[in-house]
Amino acid sequence: MSTRGFRVGTNVWRLRSAIPRLLLELGLLLGLQAAPCAAFYLPGLAPVNFCEADRETASCKSSIAIFVNRLDSVESVLSYEYNIFDFCQDSEKKSPSENLGQVLFGERITSSPYKFSFNKTETCIKVCVKSYDTANEDQEKKLAFLKKGIRLNYQHHWIIDNMPVIWCRDMEDGQKYCTPGFPIGCFITESGISKDACIINSEFNKNNTFYLFNHVDITLTYHRESETNGGIARLVTARLDPKSYKHSDENHLTCDGPPMEIPGEYTDKLNVTYTYSVKFEEEAQDDFGWKLVHGDVFRPPRCPMLLSVFLGQGTQVLIMTFITLFLACLGFLSASKRGALMTCAVVLWVLLGTPAGYVSAKMYKTFKGVNWKTNFLLTALLCPGIVVIDLFTMNIILWVEGSSSAISFGTLISILAMWFGISVPLTFFGAYFGSKKKQFGSPVHINQIPRHIPRRTFFTKPLFGVVIGGVLPFGCIFIQLFFILNSIWSHQIYFMFGFLFLVFIILLITCSEATVLLCYFHLCAEDYHWWWRAFLTSSFTAVYFFMYAVYYFFTKLQITGITSTILYFGYTMIMVLIFFLFTGTIGFFSCFWFVTKIYSVLKVD
């Protein structure tokens, strides 16, 4: 039996009720809340609400039914329907609709006579009584078939609220193994060898004897959604323990005493009483992993000023890139319109100073910063200043070399005028209103004393997560990166803007998913320093960008001379900086949304 066991965590079933909520929140995040519409569930994901019988309404029900599936065995390829065995049958015999796949794989789900009410404890309830008389040929065949099923270790598969009912037992190595099924019974051979599940009970000790599991202790764990909303609850786990009892008096059942024995050579009458017990325990909200750091997870990060500036500039670049690629995808910035792409990007960057200042100021305020004027100046001047200094340096080299690519003095003055005359005032406008707006609220209280972070392993150290986090996003873009670099340095025409826009969307999704996943792993390791890590995890894609640009320079280009080399890497660093800002911003806000959501539903005393 141990070879068939596998571990099952309760988090798997907890996810069932969380999926619809996350889907709804994702819709709200995408802006669906602007339209007056009702929430919807995808097929198969709608949860079932339960409540006590005296609170039953149209939105919740109290009755819980067990459905049974086919019985199978690892010792036989033949599977049988539940009704083939002489178990207790449901008089109504309701069967849910079956699809083609279920039919092809032999799924045979039907209702059972095991029915009870939510949150109502039942003890030793009789289901039915089966009688066997060896003088009756039909009953003798049924008993023989039942004993055959026990000998071949056939397994029940029960379903509650579309969840498989789990049987867990302790193994000899001290671990607990669970399986979505439980045996009909077990068998002791003539030589006294305990087969299959007979090892779980020392009373199963008679040679050449079958032990029938005619009783089940069912334990249902639920999560209470809200006491104020009619006490609605959702089932989280369903477990049972099969037992064997020889009920001597079916009118006074105690579910105690010797096991239900069926001798290998039985020549007398036999009565089998099937019973069950059921109990509910509300799901314990034990703090572990990420829950333990709820008092520190929203503690302001180190260097909050620099992080907020990066986020503001990253927002500006992200919006600029999205609009530019979208217009190019629609054909407004085709290759035939030379310079239109760069003109659009520069104009958009200048006009998007307001969201840069707003995001930077509001995040800085969220980080408990007070010097919003300094934050505004750095947002308006830091990253753009780096780009301008880089361009000016490259332009001096082009002037000295007499290249036609050199920007004229008048054009430089025009660019500076756009920067200081339009972009900086717009950034100030956004920063002013961002500093006046309410900061992003923390869903949990921040402790005064920082929590100690446990010793990190190699895989939970920040550097490892940051390096790994940039691999997947870079894998989405490196093919397109080759064509883009060809269009810039090998003088080829790039025209696949539709495909580039699709790759850009995939990049957004991949950066978000990679960052959220690694952020969750570190929170589970009780490391609550996630602010900078969320930004650097996805922005590390820019490092791979730079490494690929170096590889491209030495393997694909035939550039010689120190001047050309300086120009190549000078312009490459501008692209790397832009890539660093907007990928880091994507990862940060994805992780920020994720962390806010999971801690907003955490019950903290």
Secondary structure, DSSP 8 states (H G I E B T S, - for coil): -GGG-B---HHHHHHHHHHHHHHHHHHHHTTGGGS-------TTT----B--GGG-BTTBB-EEEEEE--EEETTEEEEE-GGGSS----SS-------HHHHHTT---EEEEEEEETT--EEEEEEEEEEEETTSHHHHHHHHHHHHHHHTT-EE-EEETTEE-BEEEE-TTS-EEEES-EESEEEE-TT--EEGGGGG-TT---TTEEEE--EEEEEEEEEEEETTTTTEEEEEEEEEEEE----S-TTS--S-SS--EEESS--SEEEEEEEEEEEEEE------GGGGGTTTTTS--SSHHHHHHHHHHHHHHHHHHHHHHHHHHTTTT-TTSTTHHHHHHHHHHHHTHHHHHHHHHHHHHHTT---HHHHHHHHHHHHHHHHHHHHHHHHHHHHHHT-TT---HHHHHHHHHHIIIIIHHHHHHHHHHHHHS-----SS---SS--------GGGSHHHHHHHHTHHHHHHHHHHHHHHHHHHHS------HHHHHHHHHHHHHHHHHHHHHHHHHHHHTT----HHHHHHHHHTHHHHHHHHHHHHHHHT----SHHHHHHHHHHHHHHHHHHHHHHHHHHHHHHHHHHHHHHHT----
